Amino acid sequence: MSTLYLLHKPYRMLSQFTDREGGERGHRATLADVIDVPGIYAAGRLDYDSEGLLLLTDDGALIHRISDPRHKQPKTYRVQVEGSPSEASLRALCHGVKLKDGMTRPARVRRLEESGLPPRAPPLDPKRHPVTSWLELTISEGRNRQVRRMTAHVGHPTLRLVRVAIGPWQLDGLAPGEWRREILHAPRTASRHMPRRKGGHR
């Protein structure tokens, strides 16, 4: 039996509990600002400027199963991009695009009318970005800043990126900075949900 913590990492927060470069850059928000469970570590990461689902646990074997690329856990993102992608651009993302580190695997891509997400703080500047679109992308690999590089490759830079699912685990309405706990009775199987703890998240 393992315990897994599902956290909605806010925008401009490190995916770690300490800021090793804080002295030079000033204080940056860390996981310690929103979750106070001792002895847990993130299984994978999200960039400082990305948001969404982050999985944490004190079970090293579970971290390996979640984060090791060989297990190919699909990851789903909702992505706000510059402009309005054409059908040809969406097909290119689906089939795979050639980045500097090689072709990407085929992805699942669909257009969204709405993101279904809470607003970002701070929001995008509509004067700088008058036309934007929301896409949902599911990929089965985890290269560095891969989704951002994929959308830029087809001419639509990513403006906001939110991870909403990793394998069977989903963000499920958590607000930024909120978290919930799940008890796993078998590898990669979330058998029951624990209620959110009042005061255990912000």
N, C-alpha and C positions, 0 to 999 in steps of 0.2 A: 504494500500500500504506500502510495506517495501523495504528497500534497503539492498542488500546482496553484500558483497565483497568477491571475489574469489581470493585467494592468493596462489602462488607457494612458499611454505616455503622451504628455502634452507637447506642443510645439516648443522648440528651443529648450529642450531638457536633454541632458546626457543619459545614455542607457547604462549608467553605472552609478554606484553609490558615493563616489568621491570625484572631485574635479582635480586631477593631478596637475593641470596647468593653470589652476585658478589664480595663482599669484601673479602671473603675467597678464591674463585676460580679464581679471576681475571675477567675481563670483558668478558661476553659471549654475542653473538649477540642476539637481541630480535626483535620482530615485529616492534618496533619503528624505527629500522634501515631501514625498507623497505616500510612502509605505515604510512602516517601521518594524517589519518582521525580521528578526535576526537570522543570520546564517544562510540567506537565500541569494541566488545569483541568477542573472538573466540567461535564458537559453536563446542565444542569438542577440541581435541588436537592431536598433533603428537609429538612423542618423539624427544628429542634433536638430535639424530643421524638418524632420519627418515626425509624423504622429501615429497614434493607434496602438494596436495590440502588441504587448510585450509579455512573454511568458517567463515566470521566475519560479525557482524551486531550490531546495537544498539537496536534491537527489542527483548526484553526478551522472548516473547511468541514464536518467530521464533527460537531462540536459543534452547528453550525447545523442540520444534517439531523436530529439526534436531538432537539434541544430546541425547534425552531420549531413552534408549534402548527399551522401549516398542513400539516405532514407527518403529523399525527394519529397519532403512535406510541401504540398502546394501552399502558396501564400497568395492571398487576395488583397488587392489594393484598390481604393477609390482615389482617382487622380484627377485633379483640376489642371487642365492644360491651356496654353495660350491658343486662341483661335478656335476654329471649328474643323476638326479632322475630316478628310474625305473618306469615302468608303475604301478607296485604294490604300490610304494610310492605315486604316484599321485592318485590312487584309494583310498588309505587310507585317504588322505587329503580331497577327495571328500565326503567320507562317514562319516568322523568325527574321531578324534583321542582323546585318553584319556589323558588329562593333569592333573596337580595336583588339579585344581579346577573343574574337571569333564569333561565329553565328550563335544567336540565341535559340533556345528550343522553342517550339511552337507554344503560343500562349492563348488563353481564352480572353477575349476582349468584347465588351459590349458598351454601347452608349447609354448614359443615364440622363434622364430628364432632371432629376434632383439627386443630390448626394445623400440625403438622409442623415447628415452629420451635423453636429452643433457648429456654430460659427467659430472661426479661428480668431484668436486674440494675439496680435493685432490682425484685423482683416486685410485682405488684398486691397490695393488702391485701384478703384474703378477707372480713374483717369489714366493710369499707367497700363491697365489691362482691361480695355473696354469690352472685349469679346473673349469669353472663356467657355470651355466645355468640360463636362465630367465624364470620365470613362471608368469602367471597372476592369481591371487586369488581374488574371491569375497566372502565376508563373511557377515553375517547378525547379528553379535553380536560384541561387542567391549570390550573384556577382555584386561587387561593390557598386552601389548607386545604379543598379541595373535598370529599374523602371524609368528613372530620370533619363538615362542615356538612350533608352529605347524610344521614348516619346520625342526627345530632341532629334534623334536620327531621322524621324519622319517629319520633322519641321514644326513640332508642337511642344515646346519646352514645358516641363512640369512646373506648376506654380504652387501646388499644394498636394501632398501625398499622405494618405492615411491608410494604414494596414488594418483590415477589418477581419481577417481570418488567417490562421495558421493550421493547416490540416483540419481536424474536427473542431478546433477551438475558435470561437467567434467573439467579437467585441460586444455584441448583444446589448447595445444601449448604454454601456458605461460612459459616463461623462469624463472629460479630460481630468486626470488625477485620481479617478476612482478605480477600485480594484475589487475583485471577488476571489474566493477560494474554492477549489474543486478537489475532491478526494478521488484518486485514481486507484482502482482495485486491480487493474491489469494494465500492461504497457499500452500506451497510446489510446486508452479508453477512458473517457470521463464518465463515470457511472452515476454520479449524483452531484447536484449543486448545493453548496453551502450558502446560507443567507448572507447578505452583505452585513458586515459588522458596523454598527453605528460608532462613529469616532475612529474607525480603523482605516478610513480613507477620507480624502478631502476632494 
